[in-house]
Amino acid sequence: MANRLKQEKSPYLMQHGENPVDWYPWCEEAFQKAVKEDKPVFLSIGYSTCHWCHVMAHESFEDLEVADLLNREFVSIKVDREERPDIDAVYMSVCQAMTGSGGWPLTIFMTPEQKPFFAGTYFPKHGGYGRFGFMDLLERVADLWKNNREELLRAGNQITAAINQEQTDNGQKPNRSLVERAYSQLAQRFDHTWGGFGAAPKFPTPHNLLLLMRYADTMQEPNAMKMAEVTLEHMARGGIFDHIGGGFSRYSTDEMWLVPHFEKMLYDNALLLIAYVKAYQHTKRECFADTAHRTARYLLRELTSAEGGCYCGQDADSDGVEGKYYVFTPEEVKAVLGAENGAEFCRLYDITDSGNFEGKSIPNRIHTSENGWDRDDPRLEKLYSYRLNRTKLHKDDKILLSWNAWAMIALVKAGQVLEEPSYLDAAVRIHGFIESKMVTENDRLYLRYRDGEAAYVGQLEDYGVYALALLELYRATFDVRFLQGAIHRAKQMAELFEDKKKGGYFMTAFDGEQLIARPKETYDGAIPSGNSVAAMVLQTLGSLTGETEWQAAADRQLSFLAGEIGEYPSASCFGVLAMMDALYPHRELVCAASDGLPGELIAYLREHPADDLHVLLKTKENAEALAQGAPFTKDDPIPEQGAMYYLCEGGACKAPVSDVSQLH
């Protein structure tokens, strides 16, 4: 009973390809059908590793009774939120405005003109215990459409007008009190026992931790570093971390990080890898390096394609059961490892007869101070192989450009700090994949690649995070081509997305598909917002190149962000990080070297985790290309032998030195 979704590339849409519902993907044909047949549109948005999306699909979309009602009274559209984050952002804002909350699956009813009049999330097929059932909802909406349509049209117009309210020009200059307020808000919400912020469910939000570490370094505030360390320690000991295969689940359902929602996402693991690498850089504590290694290995082993790109993530469910892939009983462990080794694993990782999750045990090290097994221990590999063959995890094998760019950033940092060249090599392969598979004929970026097909025009996050990743590659390799690439993509970002009138950056390009609203997001949720990333890119380019156009663009963006997040800056920690670059003293260093990259500079940068230092390398080979992007470097002479270091700090340049140790 295949429908149109069978022909799509998205794993999420394809999962619904055999539903009896007459699904359409988001397309003009669907809305034309709704106009022609005078029907309302049912829009369902989700993603392939979403547990409650699976539940609603099984209860309702695979059900003939539900399908008959949907097919008779509605035109039904399915959207993968990861392929179309713009559509998801528009209608999620509707859901939050109407209900005060949101989530997936996202359930929307709207007119053929795309104006929503009802929003919600998961609905069971039949109501009960005070909850509205999906069948009840469908019958009610169908009746209102026929008999009281004016009420629905009025609601649709009001909601559409509300999410398109003229933005007031509330830009303001960023200031240090805003940074201090962000820190204070995080401190107020900090869980001193288990780490993290607020009550359960707890999300890792690594950019909060990155801000705390930067704040600790800049302000000499040990409590900020302690909050980051406590959180990173407890997450790495909890069940949210996969102690057998590496990598983190999406969030914890409890305060102690024991029971996760088991789906694993590329973006979480990339951002957490950055946080653990940063923590190791600051503290030199081996536990952080170990967690970083295990997370990087997970990315490379489980989420990397043969072509070089990284997949989206893995499902929480196996054989229709949440967490089945990850849990064990003592008997099972002993059968795999033998009695002695099995008993040791059970003691170290809390595998008990009573269990800690639905009668079985999630491996964790919450209540033990003993060290766990080494990451190269063959006994762990034995458990890992057993688990792989015991049951299967669905993998969403889409490749999203912005998420891959986060993986590039993480792998570059891990390769540098942990001195593991294979991680840097993997980042370079991702870059090659993007350049060969995800760039259009007219040099624009695609958003998604799967099964040989690149599709959907790139959005703000794609350009912003990719530019940031190219800057990170330049920071690690000093290959001027990466700096040129970052400048090129940042220029495109400004041309395509900047709101020249009101400030900030739209999510979609000026020539993209016109939806009922054009979002401009500033909230740093699970992933930093496109506007926060744009601020970081512009501020970094302003510092690196010395070009006034980049600094002016950064000033505009930081003023926009400061106005948007002023009341609650801890909700935009990545944006606050970008502000810190502008608000506190920073240094620019040009190394002019006769024989390429000096080993002493590599060692210096590895040992000094300075977020406030921007470095350029000038050689005879790259001098001309470097001067095109950073014109101020053309006057720095290259010595006949060795290297000279030209350091500027706080707008004043110091005397050149020939020894990197003299830079202090």
C-alpha positions in Angstrom: 0.0 0.0 0.0 2.9 2.3 -0.9 2.4 6.1 -1.0 4.5 8.9 -2.5 6.9 8.9 0.5 8.3 5.7 -0.8 10.1 7.7 -3.5 11.7 10.1 -1.1 15.4 10.0 0.1 14.7 10.9 3.7 14.8 7.8 6.0 12.0 9.4 8.1 9.7 9.9 5.1 10.6 6.5 3.8 9.6 4.9 7.1 6.0 6.2 6.3 6.1 5.0 2.7 4.0 1.9 3.4 1.4 3.7 5.5 -2.2 3.6 4.4 -2.3 7.4 4.8 -2.1 9.1 1.4 0.9 11.1 2.3 2.5 13.9 0.3 5.9 15.4 0.9 6.0 19.2 1.2 5.2 20.2 -2.3 3.0 22.6 -4.4 1.0 19.6 -5.6 -0.3 18.9 -2.1 -1.5 22.5 -1.5 -3.1 22.6 -5.0 -5.0 19.4 -4.2 -6.2 21.0 -0.9 -7.5 24.0 -2.8 -9.1 21.9 -5.6 -10.8 19.5 -3.1 -11.6 22.3 -0.6 -9.9 20.4 2.3 -7.7 21.5 5.3 -4.1 20.3 5.4 -2.8 18.0 8.1 1.0 18.5 8.5 3.1 16.1 10.6 6.7 16.9 11.3 9.3 14.6 12.9 12.5 12.8 12.4 13.6 9.2 12.0 15.2 8.6 15.4 12.3 10.2 17.4 10.7 7.7 19.8 7.3 9.4 20.1 7.2 9.8 16.3 7.4 6.0 16.0 4.7 5.6 18.6 2.3 7.9 16.8 3.1 6.3 13.5 2.3 2.8 14.8 -0.9 3.9 16.7 -2.3 6.1 14.0 -0.6 6.4 10.7 -0.4 2.6 10.2 -4.0 2.3 11.3 -6.7 1.8 8.6 -9.4 3.6 10.5 -7.3 6.7 11.0 -6.0 6.6 7.4 -9.5 6.4 6.1 -10.5 9.5 8.0 -7.4 11.4 7.0 -7.7 10.5 3.4 -11.3 11.4 3.2 -11.2 14.7 5.0 -7.7 16.1 4.7 -4.6 16.4 2.5 -1.8 15.0 4.6 1.8 16.2 4.4 4.9 14.6 6.1 8.1 16.7 6.7 11.5 15.6 8.0 12.5 18.4 10.3 16.2 17.7 9.7 15.7 18.2 5.9 13.5 21.2 6.2 14.5 23.1 9.4 12.8 26.2 8.0 9.4 24.6 7.9 9.9 23.1 11.3 11.0 26.4 12.8 7.9 28.2 11.4 5.4 25.7 12.7 7.2 25.0 15.9 6.9 28.7 16.7 3.2 28.4 16.1 2.9 25.4 18.5 4.9 27.2 21.2 2.7 30.3 20.7 -0.5 28.4 20.9 0.3 25.8 23.6 3.3 27.2 25.5 5.4 24.2 24.6 6.6 22.1 21.6 8.3 18.9 20.5 8.0 16.1 18.0 6.0 14.7 16.4 4.7 18.1 15.6 1.0 18.1 14.7 -0.4 21.0 12.7 -3.8 21.7 11.0 -3.8 24.5 8.5 -5.6 26.0 5.5 -4.5 25.3 1.9 -2.7 28.7 2.1 -0.5 27.2 4.8 -2.0 29.3 7.6 -2.2 27.1 10.8 -5.3 27.1 13.1 -4.4 24.2 15.4 -1.1 22.9 16.8 0.0 20.1 19.1 2.5 17.3 19.4 1.8 13.6 20.1 -1.8 12.3 20.3 -2.8 8.7 21.0 -5.3 7.3 18.6 -8.1 7.4 21.3 -8.4 9.8 24.1 -8.4 9.0 27.8 -7.1 10.2 31.2 -7.8 13.8 30.2 -6.0 13.6 26.9 -7.6 14.3 23.5 -7.4 11.4 21.1 -6.2 11.8 17.5 -9.5 10.4 16.0 -11.5 12.9 18.1 -9.3 15.7 16.9 -9.6 14.7 13.2 -13.4 14.5 13.5 -13.6 17.8 15.3 -11.4 19.7 12.8 -13.3 18.1 9.8 -16.6 19.2 11.3 -15.4 22.7 12.0 -14.0 23.0 8.4 -17.5 22.1 7.0 -19.7 23.9 9.5 -17.8 26.8 11.1 -14.9 27.5 8.8 -14.9 31.2 9.6 -13.7 30.5 13.1 -10.7 28.4 11.7 -9.8 31.0 9.0 -9.9 33.8 11.6 -7.6 31.7 13.9 -5.3 31.0 11.0 -5.1 34.7 10.1 -4.5 35.7 13.7 -1.7 33.2 14.3 0.0 34.0 11.0 -0.1 37.7 11.9 1.2 37.0 15.4 4.3 35.2 14.2 5.0 37.9 11.6 4.8 40.8 14.0 7.1 43.6 13.0 10.3 43.2 14.9 11.2 46.2 16.9 14.6 47.6 16.4 16.0 46.8 19.9 19.6 46.5 19.0 22.0 47.6 21.7 25.8 47.5 22.2 27.0 44.3 23.9 28.5 44.9 27.3 30.2 42.9 30.0 27.3 43.0 32.3 25.4 40.9 29.8 28.2 38.3 30.0 28.2 38.4 33.7 24.4 38.0 33.7 24.7 34.9 31.5 27.1 33.4 34.0 24.9 34.3 37.0 21.9 32.7 35.4 23.7 29.5 34.8 25.0 29.5 38.3 21.5 29.9 39.7 20.2 26.9 37.8 23.3 24.7 38.4 22.7 21.3 40.1 25.6 21.2 42.6 25.1 17.4 43.2 24.9 16.0 39.7 25.9 18.9 37.5 23.9 20.3 34.6 21.2 23.0 34.8 17.7 22.8 36.1 15.6 19.7 36.9 15.1 16.6 34.8 15.0 16.0 32.0 18.5 17.2 31.6 20.2 18.1 28.3 23.9 18.3 27.9 23.9 21.7 26.2 27.7 21.7 25.6 27.8 25.4 24.6 26.8 26.3 28.1 29.9 24.5 29.4 32.1 26.1 26.7 30.9 29.5 28.0 31.7 28.6 31.6 35.2 27.5 30.7 35.8 30.7 28.7 34.4 32.7 31.6 36.6 30.9 34.1 39.7 31.6 32.0 38.9 35.3 31.2 37.5 36.3 34.6 39.7 34.0 36.7 36.5 32.6 38.2 37.3 29.0 39.5 33.6 28.3 40.3 32.7 28.6 36.6 35.3 25.9 35.8 34.1 23.8 38.6 30.5 23.8 37.2 31.8 22.7 33.9 34.0 20.0 35.3 31.3 18.6 37.7 28.8 18.4 34.8 31.3 16.8 32.4 32.4 14.3 35.1 28.8 13.2 35.9 27.7 12.9 32.3 30.7 10.7 31.5 29.9 8.4 34.5 26.2 8.2 33.8 24.1 6.0 31.5 23.7 8.9 29.1 27.3 7.9 28.0 27.7 4.6 26.2 30.5 2.9 28.2 30.7 0.1 25.7 30.6 1.8 22.3 31.3 5.4 23.2 29.2 8.5 22.4 26.3 10.2 24.2 22.6 9.8 24.1 20.4 12.9 23.5 19.4 13.7 27.1 18.8 12.2 30.5 15.3 11.6 31.9 16.6 11.9 35.5 18.7 14.3 37.4 21.8 12.0 37.8 22.3 11.3 34.0 21.4 7.6 34.5 18.5 6.8 32.2 18.8 8.5 28.9 16.5 9.0 26.0 18.6 6.5 24.0 18.8 8.2 20.6 22.3 9.3 19.6 22.7 12.4 17.4 25.7 13.6 15.5 25.4 17.2 16.7 25.3 16.3 20.4 28.4 14.1 20.1 30.3 16.7 18.0 29.5 19.5 20.5 30.3 17.3 23.5 33.6 16.3 21.9 34.5 20.0 21.7 33.6 20.5 25.4 35.6 17.5 26.6 38.6 18.5 24.5 38.4 22.0 25.9 38.1 20.7 29.5 41.2 18.5 29.0 43.1 21.5 27.6 42.2 23.5 30.6 42.7 20.9 33.3 45.0 18.2 31.8 42.7 15.6 33.6 43.0 12.3 31.8 39.3 11.4 32.4 38.3 14.2 30.0 40.8 13.1 27.3 39.5 9.5 27.6 35.9 10.5 27.2 36.9 12.7 24.2 38.7 9.7 22.6 35.8 7.4 23.1 33.4 10.0 21.6 35.6 10.6 18.6 35.9 6.9 18.0 32.1 6.5 18.2 31.7 9.2 15.5 34.2 7.6 13.2 33.1 4.0 13.8 29.3 4.4 13.9 28.4 7.6 12.1 30.9 8.0 9.3 30.1 7.0 5.7 32.4 5.3 3.3 32.3 8.5 1.3 33.6 10.6 4.2 30.5 12.4 5.5 28.8 11.8 8.8 25.3 10.4 9.3 22.6 12.1 11.4 22.2 9.6 14.2 20.9 6.4 15.6 17.5 5.4 17.0 16.5 4.9 20.6 14.5 1.8 19.7 15.5 -1.7 18.7 12.9 -4.2 17.6 10.3 -1.6 18.7 11.6 -1.4 22.3 13.3 1.7 23.6 16.8 1.1 24.9 16.9 -2.6 24.2 20.2 -2.3 22.3 22.0 -0.8 25.3 20.8 -2.8 28.4 22.1 -6.0 30.0 21.5 -8.6 32.6 24.3 -10.1 34.7 23.8 -13.6 33.2 24.1 -12.1 29.7 27.4 -10.3 30.5 28.8 -13.4 32.1 27.8 -15.5 29.1 29.8 -13.2 26.8 32.8 -12.5 29.0 33.0 -15.5 31.3 32.3 -15.7 35.0 35.3 -13.8 36.4 35.4 -11.0 33.8 31.7 -10.8 33.7 31.4 -10.4 37.4 34.0 -7.6 37.3 32.2 -5.7 34.6 28.9 -6.0 36.5 30.5 -4.7 39.6 32.2 -1.7 37.8 29.2 -0.8 35.6 26.2 -1.5 37.9 24.7 -4.5 36.1 22.5 -6.0 38.8 19.7 -8.6 39.1 17.2 -6.0 40.0 18.3 -3.6 37.2 18.0 0.1 36.8 15.8 0.3 33.7 12.7 -1.9 33.2 14.2 -4.9 34.9 17.6 -4.7 33.1 20.7 -2.5 33.6 22.1 0.5 31.8 25.9 0.3 32.2 27.0 3.3 34.3 29.7 4.3 36.8 27.7 6.7 38.9 28.2 5.0 42.3 31.7 3.7 42.1 35.1 5.5 42.4 37.0 2.7 40.8 38.3 3.2 37.3 36.5 1.6 34.4 38.1 -0.6 31.8 40.5 1.0 29.4 39.1 2.1 26.1 41.3 -0.4 24.2 40.4 -3.3 26.5 39.5 -6.3 24.3 36.8 -7.3 26.8 34.9 -4.1 25.9 35.3 -4.9 22.2 33.9 -8.4 22.9 30.8 -6.9 24.5 30.5 -4.3 21.7 30.6 -7.0 19.0 28.0 -9.1 20.9 25.7 -6.1 21.2 26.0 -5.3 17.5 24.8 -8.8 16.6 22.2 -9.1 19.4 19.8 -6.5 17.9 20.0 -3.8 15.3 19.7 0.0 15.7 18.1 2.0 12.9 20.6 4.6 11.6 19.5 7.8 9.9 22.0 7.9 7.1 21.2 11.4 5.8 24.2 13.6 5.7 23.4 17.2 6.8 25.9 19.9 5.9 25.7 22.0 9.1 25.9 18.9 11.4 28.9 17.7 9.4 30.6 21.1 9.9 30.2 20.7 13.7 31.8 17.3 13.4 34.7 18.9 11.4 35.2 21.4 14.2 35.2 18.7 16.9 37.5 16.4 15.1 40.0 19.2 14.3 40.1 20.3 17.9 40.4 16.6 19.1 43.2 15.9 16.6 45.2 18.9 17.7 44.8 18.7 21.5 44.9 14.9 21.8 47.7 14.6 19.2 45.7 12.1 17.2 46.3 12.7 13.4 43.5 10.3 12.4 40.9 12.7 13.8 42.2 15.7 11.8 42.4 13.4 8.7 38.7 12.6 9.2 37.8 16.3 9.4 39.7 16.9 6.1 37.8 14.0 4.5 34.5 15.6 5.6 35.6 18.9 4.0 36.4 17.0 0.8 33.0 15.3 0.9 31.2 18.6 1.2 33.1 20.3 -1.5 32.6 17.4 -3.9 29.0 16.3 -3.1 27.2 19.3 -1.5 28.1 22.3 -3.6 25.8 23.3 -6.5 26.9 24.2 -10.0 26.6 27.9 -9.1 28.7 27.4 -5.9 25.9 27.5 -3.4 25.6 24.9 -0.6 23.2 22.0 -0.4 21.6 21.2 3.0 21.2 17.4 2.7 22.9 14.5 0.9 21.7 10.9 0.8 22.0 7.9 -1.5 23.9 9.8 -4.2 21.6 12.8 -4.2 22.2 16.3 -2.8 19.0 18.4 -2.2 17.5 21.4 -0.5 19.1 24.9 -0.6 21.5 25.6 2.2 20.3 27.7 5.1 22.0 30.1 7.5 23.4 27.3 9.7 24.9 25.6 6.7 26.9 28.6 5.6 27.7 29.8 9.2 28.9 26.5 10.7 30.8 25.5 7.6 32.6 28.9 7.6 33.5 28.3 11.3 34.7 24.8 10.4 36.9 26.1 7.7 38.4 28.6 10.1 39.1 25.8 12.5 40.8 23.8 9.8 42.9 26.9 9.0 43.8 27.2 12.8 45.0 23.6 12.7 46.8 23.4 9.4 47.5 27.0 8.4 46.6 26.1 4.9 45.6 29.4 3.4 43.0 27.7 1.2 40.8 27.1 4.3 41.0 30.7 5.3 40.0 31.8 1.7 37.1 29.3 1.8 35.9 30.7 5.2 36.0 34.2 3.8 34.1 33.1 0.7 31.3 31.3 2.6 31.0 34.2 5.1 30.5 36.6 2.2 27.8 34.4 0.8 26.2 34.2 4.3 26.0 37.9 4.5 24.7 38.4 1.0 22.0 35.7 1.3 20.8 35.9 4.9 21.4 39.3 6.5 18.5 41.5 7.3 19.8 44.8 6.1 16.9 46.8 7.7 16.3 45.3 11.1 19.6 43.5 11.8 20.4 39.8 12.3 20.3 37.0 9.9 17.3 35.2 8.5 17.2 31.4 8.6 16.5 31.2 4.8 18.0 33.0 1.9 16.3 36.0 0.3 15.7 33.9 -2.9 14.5 30.8 -1.0 11.0 29.3 -0.8 8.5 31.8 0.7 6.8 30.3 3.8 4.2 32.1 5.9 7.1 33.5 8.0 10.8 34.0 7.6 12.4 32.9 10.9 15.3 34.7 12.5 16.4 32.4 15.4 18.6 33.5 18.3 17.9 30.8 20.9 20.8 28.3 21.4 18.9 25.1 22.0 20.4 21.7 21.3 22.6 23.4 18.7 23.8 27.0 18.6 21.5 29.2 16.5 22.5 30.4 13.1 22.6 34.0 14.5 25.0 33.0 17.2 27.2 31.2 14.8 27.2 34.1 12.4 28.3 36.4 15.2 31.3 34.1 15.9 32.3 33.8 12.3 32.2 37.6 11.7 34.0 38.4 14.9 36.7 35.8 14.2 37.2 37.1 10.7 37.3 40.7 12.0 40.1 39.7 14.4 42.0 37.5 12.0 42.0 39.7 8.9 42.0 43.2 10.3 39.4 44.1 7.6 37.0 46.9 8.7 34.2 45.4 6.7 34.2 42.2 8.8 34.5 44.1 12.0 31.6 46.3 11.0 29.5 43.3 10.1 30.4 41.7 13.5 29.5 44.9 15.4 26.1 44.9 13.7 25.4 41.3 14.5 26.6 41.5 18.1 24.3 44.6 18.6 21.4 42.7 17.2 22.1 39.7 19.4 22.6 41.8 22.5 19.2 43.4 21.9 17.5 40.0 21.4 19.0 38.1 24.3 19.5 40.9 26.8 17.0 39.7 29.3 18.0 36.1 29.3 21.5 35.7 27.8 22.1 32.2 29.2 19.7 31.0 26.5 22.2 32.1 23.9 25.5 31.0 25.4 27.2 30.6 22.0 26.2 34.1 21.1 27.7 35.3 24.4 30.9 33.5 23.5 31.1 35.6 20.4 30.5 38.7 22.4 33.4 37.8 24.7 35.7 37.9 21.7 34.8 41.6 21.2 34.4 42.7 24.8 37.6 41.4 26.3 41.2 41.9 25.2 42.3 39.7 22.4 45.6 39.1 20.6 46.5 38.7 16.9 49.7 36.9 16.1 51.4 36.7 12.7 54.2 34.1 12.4 56.4 34.9 9.3 58.4 31.7 8.7 61.1 30.9 6.1 60.5 27.1 6.3 56.8 26.6 6.7 55.0 26.0 10.0 57.5 26.0 13.0 57.2 23.0 15.3 57.6 25.3 18.3 54.4 27.2 17.3 52.4 24.0 17.1 53.6 23.0 20.6 52.9 26.4 22.0 49.4 26.5 20.6 48.7 23.0 22.0 49.9 23.9 25.5 48.2 27.3 25.6 44.4 26.9 25.1 43.9 30.6 24.5 40.5 31.5 23.0 41.6 35.1 22.7 44.5 34.4 20.4 44.1 34.5 16.6 47.1 33.3 14.5 48.1 33.7 10.9 51.1 32.0 9.2 53.0 33.8 6.5 55.4 32.0 4.2 57.0 32.8 0.8 54.5 30.4 -0.8 51.3 31.9 0.7 52.3 35.5 1.2 50.2 36.8 -1.8 47.1 34.7 -1.0 47.3 35.6 2.7 47.5 39.3 1.9 44.3 39.1 -0.2 42.3 38.0 2.9 44.4 39.8 5.6 46.0 42.9 3.9 47.8 44.0 7.0 50.2 41.0 6.7 51.8 42.2 3.5 54.2 44.5 5.5 55.5 41.8 7.9 58.9 40.6 6.5 59.8 37.0 6.3 63.3 36.3 7.8 65.9 34.5 5.7 66.0 31.7 8.3 63.7 30.7 11.1 60.6 32.6 12.1 59.6 36.0 13.4 56.5 36.6 15.6 54.5 39.8 15.3 52.1 40.1 18.2 49.4 42.7 18.6 47.4 43.0 21.8 44.4 45.2 22.6 45.1 47.3 19.5 48.8 47.8 20.2 51.6 45.9 18.5 54.7 44.6 20.4 58.2 44.4 19.1 58.8 41.3 16.9 60.5 38.3 18.5 62.2 35.3 17.1 61.4 32.9 19.9 57.8 31.8 20.6 58.6 31.5 24.3 59.0 35.3 24.4 55.3 35.9 23.5 54.2 35.8 27.2 
